[in-house]
Amino acid sequence: MRHLLTLPVALPLLGAALLVATGRRLPRIAVEIAGFVISGGTAALALVLLLNSSPQMTEWVGAWPPAGRESVGILVVGDGPALGMATLASLLTLAALAYSWRYFDAPPHGHTGAFTALMLVFQGAMCGFALAGDLFNAFVFFELMSVVAYALTGYRIDEAKAVQGALTFGIVNSLGAYALLLGIALLYARTGELAMARIGHGLDASGPGGPDALVLASFVLVLTGLLVKAAAVPFHFWLPDAHAVAPTPVCMLLSGVMVELGAYGVWRVYGTVFAGPGGIPAADLTRALVTLGALTAVTGAVMCWYQRHIKRLLAYSTVAHTGLFLVGLGVLTPEADGGVALYLLGHAGVKAALFACAGALLDRFGSVDEHSLHGRGRPLRATGVMCAVGALGLAGLPPFGTALGKAVTEEAVGGPLTVVYVAASAITAGAVLRVTARVFLGLGPRPRDAEYETSGSDEEPETTGLLSRIPDTMTTVPAVLLAAALAVGVVPGFGTLVARSVGRAGPGGAHVAAHWTAHGVLLGVASAVLAVALAGLAVTRPDWTSAPGWATPLRRLQSGHVGDYVAWLLVGTTVLGALALPGVLGS
């Protein structure tokens, strides 16, 4: 089986090349069928490999295994988390392609296969990043994933705002990639290795007294690149701007899996490279991730609440939940890692479904503005129901997978951090429920417009014109995604299977279980009840959605000026270094 590990990367890349070469000669339906078959075949292969991933599989590509202390080959790792992320990326790409079936305006003349080919390259790059066992090739796939995401974000190149959003996305993420590459160079200079596990052994051998300034610098630079991709505060500014202009199927992938791959990268790199005695002390990583994670969760939740642009609202919700993932990873326990994995799986299905519903509104009414859509969504009953169900899943209402993952993680982090989980999930879910009540039920008076709000009205639909009815694919796909998010929490033994897989792949090889507890169920119900209460108050008292004076400076930070975002990236790198510095000083 290990010899098949490269195929989830190679198949979509080869398929994309084939579509680019032949797409201009094929009818559109043939291109879309080919893309669907290639993406689906890759997903099936990734799933088969996942089911056979115990024990862990490794493959040195090109038959270049290490010779003594020297290694030059490309290492591919096939354990549960790696293949799980590759499977998730493949299944969501398949869902996005199904959603976009006959979806866009006719592609430009002579470029029939462009969109499908880009989506396949995106799938291959995400699989490559998930499976990479050496840092340099993780960077290569990191960059390939980013470049394709820039192109997909600015796919509607005739619109100035799409180009601006893609440019902001590109500049900020490229700077993160440069930081990652520089950190890899420092690690290579110290150890002469690129494979993650061998770098970790090299750091332990060269620095038994603890980390020094070089190790700290490499750690900060590598984590900066990964946290930019994860959209952690203050590296997050690109995400709402990109989601506001990206096509809906692309948003499903950006929030459903690409951002999560950043968090996965943090877990993988620390556990494999920096967790030993020559790396970064556990207390310092905990301080850094928990601090940045809590800040990210609170900032994302507050900004989510005060949005009227529905796609921006959902993007800030992604920021908030990324913060919760980072807090869970930061406590460095196998139980928390397993809980985050389950939370991530449930969140992927829920968030992709919610973006699919937002896309249906855009193509039916030419708007994603909560205010201008007030009551206009009444005919879209199925979409409204799915929005409400997705909001409850976002809140962590049992038995959704988000609820199980949230419950396990809350129990692992304990103490005041549980309040952050309940508050962030309730506020983001309350914002989505508020949109559902106003748009699909027409409840409450129309709120007044406020300064610093991006409206989302008068948007161009992504179809040939405004749709008179929503195609079946645009309702079936989000329904299946929500059902999958529910299955994560319902299927007997699935939670324990995921938690054990993550635990075995972690630094200690721990065996853990994940199951429902009374405490977790009560917190999940409390989050959902609080979300409903917040939505009800917002609908009956529209001023609740107008930002108070203390929130105005926070909203002004999302200026749209890429120079501001670059400055905050530098601030974030400095803060990350300051949070990790005590361990170096102590050693």
N, C-alpha and C positions, 0 to 999 in steps of 0.2 A: 504493500500500500504506500510506503513512504516514497516510492519513485513517482507517484502520482501527485505529490504535493505541489509541484509547480504548475499543474494544469489549471487550477482555479485562477491563476494569473495569466497564463499563456492563452487560454481559450478566448476570453473576451478581447484581448489585445489583437489576436490573429483575426477574430471575427470583425473587429473594427477596421483593420487594414483591408479586409476583403470588401467591406461595405464602401469604404472610401474609393477603392479601385473600381468597383462595379456599380456603385449606387446610381451614378448618372445614367446608366443604361437600363436600370430596373424600374418598374413601376413602384409607386410608394407602398402599396400593400405588400409587395414582395420584400421590400426592405424591412418593413415593420415586422413581418412574420419571421424573417431571418434573425433580426435582433432579439425577438422574443424567444426563439428556439435556442440561440446561443446563450443568452442570459439564463434561461431556465435550465439548460444543460449544465451550466457552470454551478448554479445553485444546487442541483441534484448531486453533482460530484462533490461539492463542498460538504453537503449533508452526509453523504456516504463516508467520506473521510472522517467527519466528526464522530460518527457512530463507531468508527474503528480507531479512535485516537488514544485508546488506553492499551498499552503504555504509550508515552510520548514518542512521536516519530520525528526524526531529523533527517535532513538530506543536504549533502554538500553538492550544489549544482555543478554540472560539468565534471563530476567525479574528481574533484580536487579536495580531498579530505586533508586535515592537518598532518604535517610531517614533523614529528617531534614538537618543538615549541613554535613552529612557524605555520601560519595558515593564510592562504590567499584566496580561498574559495568563497562562494556565496552560500551562506547557511540559511536553510528554510526550516522553521520549527512548526510542527503539527501537533500541538497539545490542545486540550479542550478550549481554553479561552481564545487562542489564535484561530482555530477552525470555527469556533462559535462566532467570532466577529466576521470572518470571511463568509460564513453562511448567512448571517444577518445582512451584510452588505449586498450579497447576491440576491437574497429574497426581496429586499426593499428595492433594488434596481429592477427586478422583475415586476414588482408591483407598480413602480413608477412608469415603466414602459407600457404595462397594461392600462394604466390610467390615461396615458397620453395617446392611446390608440386612435388614430384619425383625429388628433386633438388640435394640433397647431394649424395656423395658416399653412397653405402649401409652401414647402421649403423653397428657397431661392432656386431659380432655374439652374440645372446642372449640379446641384448639391442635395439631391434627394436623400442620401443616406447620412447627411452631416450630423443631425441631432442624435440619431440612433447610434452612430459610430462614437460620438462623444460620450454618450451614456455608457457604452461598453468599455471604453477606455477608463472612465471613472470607476466602473466596477472592478476592472482588473487592477487599477492602482490601489483601491481600498483593500482588495484581497492581498495584494503584495505587501502593503504596509502591515496588515494584520499578521501575516505569516513570516515576515522578515526576522531572521535570527541574528543579523549583524546590523550595526548601527548605520553604516554607510548606505546600504541598500534600503534600509528603512527610510533614510533621507531621500533617496532617489524616488521611491514610491510616494513619499510625502510630497515632493515637488511635483511629480506627475499628477497626483490627485489634485493638488492646488491649481496647477495650470489649466487642467480641464475644467475645474470648478469655476475659474475666472471666465473661461469661454462660455460655459453654460449660463453663468449669471448674466453676462452681457450678450446673450444669444440674440436678443431683439436689438440689434446694433443700430437700427434706425431711430431709436429713442435715446435722447441725451441722458436721461436719468439712469437707464440701464448701463450705459457706458461708464457713467460716473460711479455707480455702485460697484461695477466690476473692477474699475481702476482702484478704488479704495480697498476693496477686497484683496486685489493683487499686491498692492504696495505693502500693506500691513502684514499679510501672510508671507510675502517674500522676505521682509525683514526678519520675521520669525524663523524662516528657513535658513537665512544667513547665520542667525544666532545658533541654530541647531548644528549647522555645518562647522562653525568655529569650535563649538563644544566638542564635536566628534574629533576634530583635528587635535585638540589638546589631549584628549584621551588616547589617541593614536600615538602622539608624541611621548606620552608617559609609558604606555604599555606595548606599543608596536602591534596591537591587535584591533580588529574591527568587529569580530563576533562578540555579542553582548556578554555571554557567559565567560569567555576568555578575557575580556576587558575587566570584568569583575574580579577574576582570579589574579590578574596582573596588578590591579589596584591593591588587593589584599597583600600580595607578595612584596610590593614596593613601598607600601605605607603602613606597616604594622602599628605604628604609633598613632594612627588616626589620620584624618584628611588634612591636606595642606591647602595653600591658596590656589594651586593649579586645579586640584580636585574640586574645590568650591566653585571656581570660575567655570569649569566644564559643566558641573551640575546646574548652575544657574542658567547658562546658555542653552543647554539641552532642554531644560524644563521650560524656559521662555518660549522656545519654538513649539513645544507641545501644548503649552497653555494658551498660546495664540490660536492654535487650531481648535482647542477646546472652548474658546471664547470665554475664558475666565476674566473677571475684573482685575486690573484695568486694561486687559488686552482685547476686550469684547466689542469695541465700537464698530468694527467692520460687519458684524453679524446682522444687526437690524437693517443696516443700509443695503446689504446684499440680499436679504430675504424680501425686502420691499420691492425689488425689481426683478428678481430671478423668476423664471417660469415655475409654475406650481410643482411639476414633477421634480424639478431640481431642489426646491425647498424641502420636499419630502426626504430627499437624500441628505441635504445639508444638516437639517435638524434631527433626522431619524438615525443617521449613522456616522456622518463625517465628524461632527462635533464629539460624539461619543468615542471615536477612534483617538482623539486627542487625550481623553481621560484614560483610555486603555493604554496608550503609549506611556503615560506617566506611571501607571501601575507596572507595566512590563519593564521599563528602563530602570526604575528604582529597584525593583525586586531582583533584577538580574545583574545590574551593573553597580549600583551604589549602596546596596544593603549590607555589604560585608564590613569588616573592621577597617579596611582602607577607604571606605566610602563615607557617606554622610550619616551621622548618628540619627537613629530613629526619632529621637525627641525633636531634632531640628526639622526633619521632614514633616512630622506631625504639626509642629508650630506653623510651618509655612503653608501647608495644604489646608489645615483647618481654618487658619486666619483668612487666607484668600478665598477658600470655599464659602465660609460664612458671609464674607463681604459680597461675593458673587451672588449668593442666594438672596440676600436682602436687597441688593441693588436691582437685580433682575426682577424680583417680585414687585418692588415699588414702581419701577418703570413700566412693567407689564400692566399694572392697574390703571395707569394714567394714559394709555394709548387708545386712540380711536381707529387707527389704521390696523385692520385685523391681522394682516401678515406681520406687521411690526409687533403687535401684541403677542402673537405666538412666538416670534423670535425672542423677545425678552423672557417669555416663559421658558424657552430652552436655556437661556443664560441662567435663570434661577435654578433650574434642575441640574445644570452642570455644576453649580455650586454645591448642591446636595451630594452629587457623586464624589466631588473632590473631598468634602468633609468625611464621607465614609471611607474613602481610600486613605485619608490622612491618619486615621486612628490605628492603621497597621495591624489589624487583627484578621484572621481568616474568616471569621463570621461576618465582619463588615464587608470584606471583599466579595463574599458570596452574595450578600444582600445587595450590594451595588450592581453586581452582574444581573441579578433578577430585576432590579429597578430599571436598569438600562434597557433590558429587553422589553419590558412592559411599556416604558416611555417611548421607545422607537415606534411601536405600533400605534400608540395613542397619538403621538405628535404628527406622524405621517398622515394619519386619518384626518386630523384636524386641518392640516394644510390642504388636503384634498377637498375638504368641505369649503374652505376659503376660496379655492380655485373654482368651485362650482358657482359660488356667488359672483366672482369676478366675470365669468363667462356668461352668466345669465343676466346680470344687471350692469356690467361695466363699472363696478365699484367694489371696494373693500373697506368702505367707510362706515363705521358703526352708526353714525348719526344719519347720514343720507339714506341708509338702507332700513331705517326704522319701519318695521311692519311690512316691508316689501318681500320678505322671505317666506311669507305664509304659504304660498303654493308649494314650496320645497319642503314638504313634511318629512320625507326620509332624511334629507340633509340636516334638518333641524334636530331630529331625534338623535342622529349620530353626533352632532355637535354637543348635545346635552350629555350623552353617554360618554363621549371623549373627555368632557370637562370633569365628570365624576371619576373617570379613570385617572385623570391628571391629579385630582385631589387625593387619590389613594384609597378610594372606597373599595372594601373587600367585595368580591374575591378577585379583583383585577391583579395582574402581575405587578403593576406598580405598587399596589397595596402590600403584597407579600414582600417585595424587595424593600419597600420603605419600612415595613414593620421590623424586618430582620436587621436592617441598618440602624434604625432608631434604638433597638435594644443593645446593639453593639457600641454605639457612640455614647448613649446614656446622657444623664444630666441635662444641663441647659441647652445642649445642642438639639435635643428632641424638640424643643420649642421652635427652633429654626426650621426643622423639617415640617412641623405642623403648620406654621405660619406661612412659609413660602409656598407649600403645596396648596393651602387653602386660598391664598390671595390670587395665585395664578389661575386656579380653577374657578374662583369666583369671577374673575375678569371674563373668562370664556363663557360662563353661565350668564353673565350680564349681557354679553353680546347675543347669546342665543335668545334670551327673553325679549330683547329689544328688536332684533332683526326678524326672528321667525314667529314671534307671538305679538309683536307690536305693543308690549307692555310699557307703561309709564310714559311721561311726557318726553318729548325730544330734548336732550340736554343742549345747553348753550355751547357754542364754540369757544375754545380757550386758546390763548397765546401759546406758541411753541408746539402746537400739535400738527403732525402731518396727517392730512385728512384721509387720503386714499380714495377720494371721489374722482369721478371722471377718468378712471383708468381705462386703458385700451384692453379689450378682451384678448385672450390668447388664441381664440378661434377666429374663423373667417369673419364672423360677425356675432352679435349677441344671440345666444341660443334661445330658442323658443321652448325647448325642453332639455333637461339634463340627460346625456347619454347614459345607458346602463352601466358602462365601464366606470363612469365617474361616481356612481353610487355603490357599485359592487365592490370596488377596490377598498374604499374606506371601511365598508362593512366587514370585509374579510380581515383587514388590519386590526380593527377593534376586537373581532372574535379571537384573533391570535393573541392580542394583549390580555384578553380574559383567560385564554387557555393557559398562559404562563402561571397564573395563580390557581387554576382549577385542576389541571391534569395531575392526578395523584403521583407523588414521587418526583415530579419534574424539578421542583425547587431544590430538593436535596441533591438530585443529580447534578444540577448546575453548580451548587455550592461546593460539592465534593470535587468536581472537575477543576474549579478555580482554586480550591485549597491545595489540591495535589500539585498544581502548576506553580504555586506560590513558593516563597523562599523556604518555608519550613515543611512543605509537603503535608500540611495538616488535613485531617479528615473531619469535615464538619457537615452539619445537616441544616436544612432550612425548612421551617414548618410554621404554621399559623399558631399564634398564642392569643390568649384573651386580651392581654395588654396591647398587642399589635392591632387586633381587630378594633378595640375601643379607640385607639388613636386614629386609625383610618376612618372610622365613622365620625369621630370628632372633626377631622379635617374636612370631610364632605359636608357635614352640617354647617360648619363655619363658612365654607364656600357658598352654600346656598343662602345663608343669612347675609353674607356680604353682597351677593348678587341682588337679593331682594331689597336691601337698603339702597344700593346704587340705582336700581330701577325706580324706586319710589322717591328718592332724593337725588336728582341728577347732579347736584353740586358736589356730591361725594366723588365724582370722577374728574372734577376740576382740581388741578394740582395746587396744593397750598403753597404758601410762600417758602417754606423750608425745602420743598421739593423742586422749586424752580431752578436753583443752581445745578442740581443733579441733572435735570432735563437739558439744560443749556450745554452740558458737556458733550452731548450727542450733536455736535455742531455741523457735521457733514464735511468739515475741512480735514483733509488727510494729514496735514501738518500737525493738527491737534492730536490726532490719533497716534501718530508716530511719537510725539512727545510723551503721551501717556504710556506707550509701550516701553520707553526708556525708564519712566518712573516705575513701572511694574517690575522691570528687571532689577532695578536698584532695591526696591522693597523686598523682592524675593531673595536677593543676596543678603540683605540685612537680617531677614528672618532666619537664614541658614548660618549666619556668621558665628553665633556663640559656640557651636560645636568645634569650629576650626580654632577659635581663640582658646577654648578649653583644652585642646589637644597640644 
